[in-house]
Each structure stands twice: as structure tokens, then as C-alpha cells.
Amino acid sequence: MIVIKDLSKSYGKNKALDNISLDLTSGVYALLGPNGAGKSTLMNILTLSLRADEGKVLWKGASQTDAVTRIEEAGKEYRGILGYMPQQQGMYDGFRGVDFLCYIAGLKDIPSKRVREEVERVAALVNLSDRLRDRISGYSGGMKQRILFASAIIGDPEIIVLDEPTAGLDPKERIRIREIVKSMAGEKIILFATHVVSDIETIADDVILLKKGVVIERGSPSDLCGKFDADGLESVYMKVFEE
């Protein structure tokens, strides 16, 4: 469980998050909103890349009986169950694909005897097994997206945060990523931020609509479609965010 309580963050006079409160348990959460809505700020706080100005994020791991801890205080323990795919492709181009995944495995403290197995597992999932020995500098944009996704799920983390994971992918690979996320949904907290509404319409358990740092709507895809008399989430998006 993750409990986000009264979370606020500003950049100068711009309030990126304004008193956000959310409870997240196992499932796929779609985070939708236009540019500047606060999606990346929220994800950066959840991944300990950024500190909130006000409020807190609490975590209760599956192995804990009653302890609830601020994620900053949990520190290494929380990072150990976290997988994160940022929107920006910040990788070492001189690395081979296998080097990059082994590096991420090391950061996650995956036991050395399991690293090779994990690298091969996630590479196969994203269809990169035959390109692991190539340098990342030779990867296409779509291949870089796929290896970033692989780095987010290596080690089988309990919490996975994905920022525009299908950007730049062809339709076949977008479907592959959706199917992987869907297969993991029952036992993990997965936060999936995207502008491609079709990528989450069939896999999201809960949709969070964020605008100017405020959660303005939340519900299952079917509930939101019913509320806005819409024939799909894309139609809901257009109605909610129409200026």
C-alpha cells in the first residue's frame, strides 16, 4: 500500500501539485493529464527523486504486519522494491544493453547469482535478447524505450512507476508492453502515466485525472465513461481537459 497524503510541490510561483491525497494498492493506475498537470512531479516524489514541500507519502510493504513508514525513512528498503522508468532516456551510450541491465541489477542489490537470469528474462520480455551485446548508441529510440522498461521491471519490484513507457514504440511493441503490464497487475502497484489513452483503456483498474496539480476525477474506465456519457476514455479525456 502507498498512501499519498496532502502532497504539495511548487516551482517558484507555479504549484505543480496542490494538496494531493491518494491511496494505492495492487493494480494498474493510469495517470492522465495534459502537459504541466503535475504527473512527472508526482512520479519523481514517489521515486525519491524529488522532495515534496508539504504532505507525505507512506508505504506499507507486503511483508509488514502493521508498520507504515514514510518512504524517505524507509530509504534503501523502499528503493529495493521500486522500479522506475523515467520519460527521459538518460543512459550511457557506451554501455552494451547487457551492461546497462547488469548495472541496474547492481543498484537494486539483486544477488549476483540471479543477475544473469534476470537480465535474460526481462530482455526476452521486451524482445531485445538478440541485441543485448550491441552498444546502446546503436539502439533506435524505440529500442531504448524497451530497455528502459526492462530496467524498471528487473528484479520483480512490488511498485512500478512508468512515465510515458510506450512513447516512440511501434504498435506491435506498444501492445507487448501493455500485455506485460497487464500480466503483472494482480500483485503489484503500477502507476502508468501516458498521453496515449488507448494504451491503458483495457488494462487500467483505476484512472486518475490530474489537472494543474489537482486530482479532478478518479474511477474505473467504465465508471468514468458512464459519468461523462462517453464511448471511451479518449472521449472522457477530451471532455475533461477541453479548454
N, C-alpha and C positions, 0 to 999 in steps of 0.2 A: 504494500500500500504506500502511496505517496499522498500526502496532504499538503496542499498549497494554501496558505492562509494569509490573507490581507497583503498580497505581494505588490509592491510598487517600485518602479525604477524610472528615473528621469535622466535625460542628457541635456544639461542646461535647462532651458525653459520648456523643452519638449518632454512630455510624460509618455514614455514608451509603454509602461504598464501602470494601470490605475486600480489598485486595491483588488487584485485578482484572488479569488478563492476557488479551489477545485479539489475534489477527491478522485484519485485514480487507483483502480485495482486492475486485475488481469483483464486484458483485452486490447483492442486496437482503437486508438483515439485519433481521429482526423482533426487536425488543426488548420482551419481555413480562415483566410482573411486577405485583404489587399496588401500591397507593399506598404510598410510603415505601420502595420496593425499591431506589432509587438511580438510576432511569432518567434523570430530569431532571438530576441531578448529573453523571452520566457525559456526557450531551449538552452540558451547559454547559462542561465541561472540554474536550471535543473542539472546541467552537466558540470557545475562548479567552475565554469569559465568566466563567470561574472557574479558579482555580489549585488543583491537587492538593496535598495535604500531603506525600505521598510518591509515588514512582514517576515515570514519564514516558510521554509519547506521542510516537512517532516517525513521521515522514512521508517517504515516498519518492514523488515525483511521477512521472508517466508519462514526462516528458521527461528525467528524470535517469538517468544510467547506473549510478552506484554510490553516490551521496551519500544518506545518511539523516540527517535533521535533526529535532531537537526542534521541535514546532510553535510554541513560544514564540519560538525563534530564527528560524524561517522567517518569522514575522510577516506582513508585507504580502503576501509571495508565497503563503503558505498561505491567508490570507483571500481572496485573489483567485480561488482555485479552490474556495471553500466556499460552499454555500448552506444557509441555516438557517431553519426555520420553528418559532418558539417556540410553546409552548402558550398563553401569554397574548397576547391581541390588543392589543398596545400600539402603536397607530397614531395619527397626527394626524387627528382627525375633520374638521378644516377643510380638509384636502387633498382634492382630487379623486383618483379612482383613478389617473388618468394621472400626476398629480403624485407620488403615493407610489411608483409603479413607476419613474419617472424618477429620483427621489431615491435609491432602492436601486441603480439602474443607475450613478449617480454614485459611490456608495460603493464599488461593485465596479470602478470605473475602466473601465467599458465605453466604448469610443471614442464620442464624440458622434455620429458619422455612423451608428453602429449602434443608438443608443438607441431611436429611434422604431420601427425594425423589430423589435427585441427586445421592446419593450413590447407591440406589436400581436400578436406571436407568442404570448407567454405569456398575454395576455388572452384570445385565441381558444381556447387550450388549456383554460382554466378557465371558458369560456362567460361572459365578462364584457365582451366587446367593445362591447356596446351600452350599458354602464353606466360606462365609463371616465371620462366627463365629469361624472358625479354626484359629490357630496361623500361621503366615507366615512361621515360622520354619518348619512347616509340609507341606508346599507347594512344589510341584515339580518345576523344573526350568521353565517349560512352564507356570505353573500357576502364577509364579512370573512375567513372561513377560506380561501375560494378565492383572494382577492387576496394573502393571506399566503403561500399555496402558490406562487402565481405569482412572488412576490418571491424565494422560495427557489430557483426554477429559472431565473430570468432570468440571462442570460449563459452558460448551459450549463455550470454548475460540475461539477467532477470528483467532489466529495464533497458529498452532500446529507444533512442531518440534519433529520428531521421528527418533531416532538413532538405526538402526537395530531392528525394532519393532517385526519382526517375527522370530528372532533367537531362535532356540530351540523349536519352535512350530511344532506340527504335521500338516499334510496337511489340515485337516479339520479346525483347528484353524487359520492357515495362511489364508485360504480363508475367514474366518469370519472377520479377521482384515482388509483384502483387501476390503470387502464389506462395512464395517463401514466407512473406509476412502473414498471410492467411494461415499457413500451417503452424506458425508459432503462436498464434493469437490466444489459445486457451490457457497458457501457463506463464505469460509474460505481460508486462506493461509496455505497450508500444505506442509511442507518440509519433505521428506521421504528418508532417507539415508539407503541403503541396498547393500548387495553383492548378494542377491537373485533376479536376474533380472526379473524372471518370476512374482515376487510379484508386480511389478509396470508397467509391459508392457501394461496391459489392462486398467490401471486407471490413468496413468500419463498424464497430459496435456502438460508438458514440462519436458525435460530431460537435466540435467546439468552434463557434463562430466568433472571431475576435476582430474588433474594430476600434482603432485609436486607443489601444491598450485596455479595452474593456470587453469582457465576455458578454455578448449581446443575445446570444441564443445557444442552447445546448440540447441535444437529444439524439435519438437514433435516426438514421436516414429516413425510415418510414414515418416516424413521428414528425420530423421536420417537413417532409413533403406534404403530410396531412395538414399541418398547421398553416402552411403557406399556399395550400391548394396548388401544389406544383407536381409536375410529372417526373421530376428527378432532382438530384442535388444541384445540378448545374443551374436549373431554374430557380431553386431556393437561393443559391449564391447570388444570382442576378437580382432577385427581388430584395434581398437583404442589403446588398452592397451597392445598389443602384444610387448614383448621386443625383 
